[in-house]
């Protein structure tokens, strides 16, 4: 039985590895050669992408989750910097506590802390300069403006009108080689989904970082008021949904939901960092992050390092801007950066690309579902990421241990 499982899983893993991605070189012709190169391995594969008229039933497909139940996926953030919102990191706990004790309320107030990485978030009063806040304070080792992060928008995907790619529908798991009898895939593995929250009562644990709860505190499902199904749709890729006839890739996995994005699908780097730490401290083996932002912030990098040192595998969407750039946190070396292809293994032109992309997964018209089991069809790198997280969970349930560089 184990040998059969290993053979089947190798088929799945090879299918995913065959679309390892990285830097894409496009020409102006209708057929565009796409060169894939892993950011660390240097292996290459060449696919050909052809874009033609898209059938009517796919026109308007969202690059995140195309559903009336999922709000504001077209948010465009002109400036990711949050005004008067600063993050500080200190050498040790003593310096952090000293800073907190000395902060004058006339200058600003503490709005969050992350003790695991000695980080503090401060809302600075509008008439106060950053230098004024630091006067007479222990010097932070790093500081900067907090920045916004969000689920990928659907601007580029809406440009698909008049184009054609091959839809996955419910066949994405089968395309990867997942057998129908994969009920044990992901067993004893915990996948954390940092997202908008999940509208499900039967998942393993929920953490809400948008309320008044302290870091790591769990809340009852009834306390959640979630109107964005983005996180729930990510969940259904992993676990599946029998009522919607959707096969999950890792149906036996435990799910830890970490709500770090609001109902508009937006959040901030500091809260994302809190989410990563909370996921690690609550037993996550794998962290799925189907969101991102254009700016690097040290606090997220520190949280990623914390997770990696604890042996956690991190997976993130690269973004849907159709550019040679990868959003953060996917851009970090220790995070598996996921781009997207259609059912013909063609790169989707709205999926970001570049040297820091690691792998591609199903990302066009993929069937998922909301909490009621209503089928949804999603396109974009945000829906591609959980396929990689699921494969990692299946690998981990088989091998018992796994590092990001082994995926």
C-alpha positions as CSV (number, residue, x, y, z in Angstrom):
1,X,0.0,0.0,0.0
2,X,2.8,2.4,1.0
3,X,4.7,1.6,-2.2
4,X,1.6,2.3,-4.3
5,X,1.0,5.6,-2.5
6,X,4.6,6.6,-3.1
7,X,4.3,5.8,-6.9
8,X,1.1,7.8,-7.2
9,X,2.5,10.7,-5.2
10,X,5.7,10.8,-7.3
11,X,3.4,11.2,-10.4
12,X,1.8,14.2,-8.7
13,X,5.1,15.7,-7.7
14,X,6.6,15.3,-11.2
15,X,3.5,16.9,-12.7
16,X,4.1,20.0,-10.5
17,X,7.8,20.0,-10.9
18,X,7.4,20.0,-14.7
19,X,6.1,23.5,-14.5
20,X,8.8,24.9,-12.3
21,X,8.9,28.6,-13.1
22,X,11.0,31.6,-12.8
23,X,12.1,34.1,-15.5
24,X,9.7,34.4,-18.5
25,X,10.9,35.8,-21.8
26,X,8.1,37.0,-24.0
27,X,8.1,38.0,-27.7
28,X,5.6,40.2,-29.4
29,X,4.1,37.4,-31.6
30,X,0.9,35.5,-30.8
31,X,3.0,32.5,-29.7
32,X,5.2,33.5,-26.8
33,X,8.1,31.3,-25.7
34,X,8.3,31.1,-21.9
35,X,11.5,30.1,-20.3
36,X,11.2,28.8,-16.8
37,X,14.3,28.8,-14.5
38,X,14.3,27.9,-10.8
39,X,15.8,30.7,-8.7
40,X,18.2,28.4,-7.1
41,X,18.4,25.2,-9.2
42,X,18.8,26.7,-12.7
43,X,16.8,23.9,-14.4
44,X,15.0,25.0,-17.6
45,X,11.9,24.0,-19.5
46,X,10.2,25.7,-22.5
47,X,6.5,25.9,-23.1
48,X,4.5,27.8,-25.7
49,X,1.7,30.1,-24.8
50,X,-1.1,30.8,-27.4
51,X,-3.8,33.4,-26.6
52,X,-7.0,33.3,-28.6
53,X,-10.6,34.4,-28.0
54,X,-11.9,33.2,-24.6
55,X,-15.3,31.5,-24.5
56,X,-18.2,33.5,-23.1
57,X,-18.5,31.4,-19.9
58,X,-15.0,32.4,-18.9
59,X,-15.2,36.1,-19.7
60,X,-14.8,38.2,-16.6
61,X,-13.2,35.4,-14.5
62,X,-11.4,37.0,-11.5
63,X,-7.7,36.6,-10.9
64,X,-8.6,36.0,-7.3
65,X,-12.0,34.5,-6.8
66,X,-14.7,35.5,-9.2
67,X,-17.9,35.5,-7.1
68,X,-20.4,38.0,-5.9
69,X,-19.7,36.6,-2.4
70,X,-16.1,37.8,-2.5
71,X,-15.8,41.5,-2.2
72,X,-13.4,44.1,-3.5
73,X,-10.9,41.8,-5.3
74,X,-10.2,44.8,-7.7
75,X,-8.7,47.0,-5.0
76,X,-5.8,49.0,-6.3
77,X,-3.5,50.4,-3.6
78,X,-1.7,53.4,-5.1
79,X,0.5,53.8,-2.0
80,X,1.2,50.8,0.1
81,X,2.7,52.9,2.9
82,X,0.4,53.5,5.9
83,X,0.7,57.1,7.1
84,X,1.9,57.6,10.7
85,X,2.1,53.8,11.2
86,X,5.6,52.7,12.2
87,X,7.2,49.4,13.0
88,X,10.4,49.0,15.2
89,X,12.5,46.0,15.9
90,X,14.9,45.8,18.8
91,X,18.0,44.0,19.7
92,X,16.4,42.1,22.6
93,X,13.3,41.9,24.8
94,X,14.8,44.4,27.3
95,X,15.2,47.1,24.8
96,X,11.7,46.5,23.4
97,X,10.1,46.7,26.9
98,X,12.1,49.8,27.7
99,X,10.8,51.5,24.5
100,X,7.3,50.6,25.4
101,X,7.6,51.9,28.9
102,X,9.1,55.2,27.8
103,X,6.8,56.0,24.9
104,X,5.1,59.3,25.5
105,X,1.4,59.2,24.6
106,X,1.7,62.7,23.2
107,X,4.0,61.3,20.5
108,X,2.2,58.0,19.8
109,X,0.7,54.8,21.1
110,X,1.6,51.1,20.9
111,X,-0.9,49.3,18.6
112,X,0.8,45.9,18.6
113,X,3.8,43.8,19.7
114,X,5.4,40.6,18.5
115,X,7.6,39.4,21.4
116,X,9.1,36.5,19.4
117,X,11.0,38.9,17.2
118,X,11.1,41.9,19.5
119,X,8.9,44.0,17.2
120,X,6.6,46.9,18.1
121,X,4.0,48.8,16.1
122,X,3.4,52.4,16.9
123,X,0.7,54.8,15.7
124,X,2.5,58.1,15.7
125,X,0.5,61.4,16.2
126,X,0.2,63.4,13.0
127,X,2.3,66.3,14.2
128,X,5.2,64.2,15.4
129,X,8.3,63.3,13.5
130,X,9.8,59.8,13.7
131,X,13.0,61.3,15.1
132,X,11.0,62.8,18.0
133,X,9.6,59.3,18.8
134,X,13.1,57.9,19.1
135,X,14.6,60.7,21.2
136,X,15.8,59.2,24.5
137,X,14.8,55.8,23.4
138,X,16.8,52.5,23.0
139,X,17.9,52.5,19.4
140,X,15.9,50.0,17.2
141,X,17.9,47.6,15.0
142,X,15.4,48.3,12.2
143,X,12.5,50.7,11.7
144,X,10.1,51.7,8.9
145,X,6.6,52.5,7.8
146,X,4.1,49.8,8.0
147,X,2.8,48.8,4.5
148,X,-0.3,47.3,3.1
149,X,-0.7,43.8,1.7
150,X,-3.7,42.4,-0.1
151,X,-5.1,39.5,-2.1
152,X,-4.1,39.8,-5.8
153,X,-6.5,42.0,-7.7
154,X,-8.3,41.0,-10.9
155,X,-7.3,43.9,-13.2
156,X,-5.1,41.8,-15.5
157,X,-7.5,38.9,-15.6
158,X,-10.3,41.1,-16.8
159,X,-8.1,41.8,-19.8
160,X,-8.7,38.2,-20.7
161,X,-11.9,39.2,-22.5
162,X,-11.3,38.2,-26.1
163,X,-8.5,35.8,-25.1
164,X,-8.5,32.1,-24.5
165,X,-6.8,29.8,-22.1
166,X,-7.7,26.2,-21.2
167,X,-10.0,26.0,-18.1
168,X,-9.3,23.6,-15.3
169,X,-12.8,23.4,-13.8
170,X,-12.9,20.5,-11.4
171,X,-10.1,18.7,-13.1
172,X,-7.1,20.5,-11.6
173,X,-6.4,17.7,-9.0
174,X,-6.7,15.0,-11.7
175,X,-4.4,17.1,-14.0
176,X,-1.8,17.0,-11.2
177,X,-2.3,13.2,-11.0
178,X,-4.2,13.1,-7.7
179,X,-6.1,9.9,-7.4
180,X,-9.7,9.8,-6.1
181,X,-8.7,7.6,-3.2
182,X,-6.3,10.1,-1.6
183,X,-8.2,10.3,1.7
184,X,-5.0,10.0,3.8
185,X,-3.0,12.7,2.0
186,X,-2.0,15.4,4.5
187,X,-2.7,13.2,7.5
188,X,-1.1,14.6,10.7
189,X,0.0,17.7,8.9
190,X,-1.2,21.2,9.8
191,X,-1.6,23.8,7.1
192,X,-2.1,27.4,8.2
193,X,-4.1,29.6,5.9
194,X,-3.3,33.3,6.5
195,X,-6.1,35.1,4.8
196,X,-9.5,36.7,5.3
197,X,-10.7,34.0,7.7
198,X,-12.7,30.9,6.9
199,X,-16.4,30.4,7.0
200,X,-16.2,26.8,8.3
201,X,-17.0,25.4,11.7
202,X,-15.3,22.1,11.4
203,X,-11.7,23.3,10.8
204,X,-9.1,22.5,13.4
205,X,-8.5,26.0,14.8
206,X,-9.3,29.7,14.1
207,X,-7.2,32.7,15.1
208,X,-8.4,36.2,14.6
209,X,-5.8,38.9,14.5
210,X,-8.2,41.7,13.5
211,X,-10.1,41.8,16.8
212,X,-9.0,42.5,20.4
213,X,-7.5,39.1,21.0
214,X,-3.9,38.9,21.9
215,X,-1.4,37.0,19.7
216,X,-2.1,33.3,19.5
217,X,-5.5,33.6,21.3
218,X,-8.3,31.5,19.7
219,X,-11.8,32.6,19.3
220,X,-15.1,30.9,18.7
221,X,-16.3,30.7,15.2
222,X,-19.4,32.7,16.1
223,X,-17.2,35.7,16.8
224,X,-16.2,35.9,13.2
225,X,-18.1,38.2,10.8
226,X,-16.6,37.2,7.5
227,X,-18.1,38.4,4.2
228,X,-15.2,37.6,2.0
229,X,-14.9,34.0,0.9
230,X,-11.3,34.2,-0.4
231,X,-9.9,32.2,2.6
232,X,-12.8,29.7,2.4
233,X,-12.1,29.1,-1.3
234,X,-8.4,28.5,-0.6
235,X,-9.5,25.9,2.0
236,X,-11.7,24.0,-0.5
237,X,-8.7,23.6,-2.9
238,X,-6.9,21.8,0.0
239,X,-9.7,19.8,1.6
240,X,-12.1,19.6,-1.3
241,X,-15.9,19.7,-1.0
242,X,-18.0,16.6,-1.6
243,X,-21.2,18.6,-2.0
244,X,-19.6,20.6,-4.8
245,X,-17.9,17.5,-6.3
246,X,-14.5,19.0,-5.7
247,X,-11.6,16.7,-4.9
248,X,-9.2,18.1,-2.4
249,X,-5.4,17.5,-2.8
250,X,-4.7,17.0,1.0
251,X,-8.2,16.2,2.5
252,X,-6.7,14.8,5.7
253,X,-4.8,17.9,6.6
254,X,-5.6,19.9,9.7
255,X,-6.4,23.5,8.9
256,X,-5.4,26.4,11.1
257,X,-7.1,29.6,9.9
258,X,-5.3,32.9,10.7
259,X,-7.4,35.9,9.9
260,X,-5.0,38.7,9.0
261,X,-6.8,40.3,6.1
262,X,-10.1,42.2,6.4
263,X,-13.3,41.7,4.4
264,X,-11.9,43.8,1.6
265,X,-9.0,41.4,1.3
266,X,-6.5,44.0,2.6
267,X,-4.1,43.9,5.6
268,X,-0.7,45.2,6.7
269,X,2.8,43.8,7.0
270,X,2.9,43.9,10.7
271,X,-0.3,41.9,11.1
272,X,0.9,39.4,8.5
273,X,4.1,39.0,10.5
274,X,2.0,38.4,13.6
275,X,0.0,35.8,11.6
276,X,3.2,33.9,10.6
277,X,4.4,33.8,14.2
278,X,1.0,32.8,15.5
279,X,0.8,30.0,12.8
280,X,4.2,28.7,13.8
281,X,3.5,28.8,17.6
282,X,0.2,27.0,17.1
283,X,1.8,24.1,15.3
284,X,1.6,24.8,11.6
285,X,3.8,22.7,9.4
286,X,3.0,24.6,6.2
287,X,1.8,28.2,5.8
288,X,-0.2,29.3,2.8
289,X,-0.2,33.0,1.9
290,X,-2.3,33.9,-1.1
291,X,-1.7,37.6,-0.9
292,X,1.2,40.0,-1.1
293,X,2.5,43.5,-1.5
294,X,5.1,45.4,-3.5
295,X,7.3,46.4,-0.6
296,X,9.7,44.5,1.6
297,X,9.3,45.1,5.4
298,X,11.9,43.7,7.8
299,X,9.2,42.5,10.2
300,X,7.8,40.1,7.7
301,X,11.3,38.9,6.8
302,X,12.0,38.3,10.5
303,X,8.8,36.3,10.8
304,X,9.7,34.2,7.8
305,X,13.1,33.5,9.3
306,X,11.4,32.5,12.6
307,X,9.2,30.1,10.7
308,X,12.0,28.5,8.7
309,X,14.1,28.0,11.8
310,X,11.2,26.1,13.3
311,X,11.1,23.9,10.2
312,X,7.9,25.3,8.7
313,X,7.4,25.4,4.9
314,X,6.0,28.7,3.5
315,X,4.1,29.1,0.3
316,X,3.0,32.4,-1.3
317,X,1.3,33.7,-4.4
318,X,3.5,35.9,-6.7
319,X,0.8,38.3,-7.7
320,X,-1.4,39.0,-10.8
321,X,0.1,42.1,-12.2
322,X,1.6,40.5,-15.3
323,X,5.0,41.9,-14.6
324,X,8.6,40.8,-14.1
325,X,8.4,41.2,-10.4
326,X,7.3,39.0,-7.5
327,X,5.3,40.4,-4.5
328,X,6.3,40.0,-0.9
329,X,6.4,37.6,0.9
330,X,6.8,35.3,-2.1
331,X,10.0,37.2,-3.1
332,X,11.9,35.9,-0.1
333,X,14.3,33.1,-0.8
334,X,12.8,30.9,2.0
335,X,9.3,31.2,0.6
336,X,8.0,29.0,-2.3
337,X,6.8,31.5,-4.8
338,X,3.9,30.3,-6.9
339,X,2.9,31.5,-10.4
340,X,0.1,30.1,-12.6
341,X,-0.6,28.1,-15.7
342,X,-3.7,27.0,-17.5
343,X,-4.8,23.4,-18.2
344,X,-2.5,23.3,-21.2
345,X,0.5,24.2,-19.0
346,X,0.7,27.6,-20.6
347,X,1.8,30.6,-18.5
348,X,-1.1,33.0,-17.8
349,X,0.0,36.5,-18.9
350,X,-1.4,38.2,-15.8
351,X,0.6,35.9,-13.5
352,X,3.8,37.6,-12.3
353,X,7.1,36.1,-13.3
354,X,10.8,36.6,-12.7
355,X,14.0,35.0,-11.3
356,X,12.4,34.5,-7.8
357,X,9.5,32.4,-9.0
358,X,9.8,28.8,-8.0
359,X,6.9,26.9,-9.4
360,X,3.6,27.2,-11.2
361,X,0.3,25.5,-10.4
362,X,-3.3,25.4,-11.8
363,X,-4.5,29.0,-11.9
364,X,-7.2,29.4,-14.5
365,X,-11.0,28.8,-14.0
366,X,-10.3,26.4,-11.1
367,X,-13.3,25.0,-9.4
368,X,-13.6,25.7,-5.6
369,X,-16.5,26.5,-3.3
370,X,-17.9,28.8,-0.7
371,X,-18.9,27.7,2.8
372,X,-22.4,26.6,1.6
373,X,-20.8,24.3,-1.0
374,X,-21.7,26.6,-3.9
375,X,-19.2,26.1,-6.7
376,X,-16.9,29.1,-7.5
377,X,-14.4,29.4,-10.3
378,X,-11.2,31.1,-9.5
379,X,-8.3,32.3,-11.6
380,X,-4.9,33.7,-10.4
381,X,-1.9,33.0,-8.4
382,X,-3.8,33.1,-5.1
383,X,-5.7,29.9,-6.1
384,X,-2.5,28.3,-7.4
385,X,-0.7,28.6,-4.1
386,X,-2.9,26.1,-2.1
387,X,-2.2,23.4,-4.7
388,X,1.5,23.7,-3.8
389,X,0.7,23.8,-0.1
390,X,-1.4,20.7,-0.5
391,X,1.3,18.8,-2.4
392,X,3.8,19.8,0.4
393,X,1.3,18.5,3.0
394,X,1.0,15.2,1.1
395,X,4.8,14.9,0.9
396,X,5.2,15.7,4.6
397,X,2.6,13.1,5.6
398,X,4.5,10.5,3.6
399,X,8.1,11.5,4.6
400,X,7.6,12.9,8.1
401,X,9.9,15.9,7.6
402,X,10.3,18.4,4.9
403,X,12.2,21.7,4.1
404,X,11.2,24.3,1.6
405,X,14.2,23.5,-0.6
406,X,13.1,19.9,-0.8
407,X,9.8,20.8,-2.5
